[in-house]
Amino acid sequence: MKARDLCEMGFDPVLKAEETNHIKNGEFIRDLKGPLADVKVEQELIIEADLLLYIFPIWWNSMPAIMKGYVNRIFSHGFFYNMDGSPDRRLIDMQAYIISTTGQPQESSDSNGLNDAIRRLSSEWMFMTITE
């Protein structure tokens, strides 16, 4: 098992313009030659993994900014998805789990819709793309 602590690593969650592809009318205006070194390391670890497990607290009804930045930078175009919406073939059928904690009772998170919202964001949106 390879644990990654984003805060301990000093992971930079800010997605910069130079890290993004630019597309206009379905054509690449600027096509990157590959991810930055820190992104490449994380992507390679994901490819090598048998299982992905993400653990984070719910902060203001969402994942913490550093985790959102991780998703923005690591699960990028050309790695996690392609123009047609298809995932990288190496990610198909990979298992991913999210464990999230809140500062409120489970019943409260169920009744106010928080659990459904987090499930929709993670299981039904973010990770649904890695199955055929």
MOQUINOR-V27794 format. One record per helix or strand of 3 or more residues. SS is the DSSP state (@ for helix, = for strand). FROM is the first residue (numbers start at 1). TO is the last residue. If there is no record, write none. Layout:
# MOQUINOR-V27794
ss={SS SS}
from={FROM FROM}
to={TO TO}
This chain:
# MOQUINOR-V27794
ss={@ @ = = @ = @ @ = @ @ @}
from={6 17 22 27 37 51 65 89 95 106 114 128}
to={9 19 24 30 48 59 74 91 101 111 126 130}
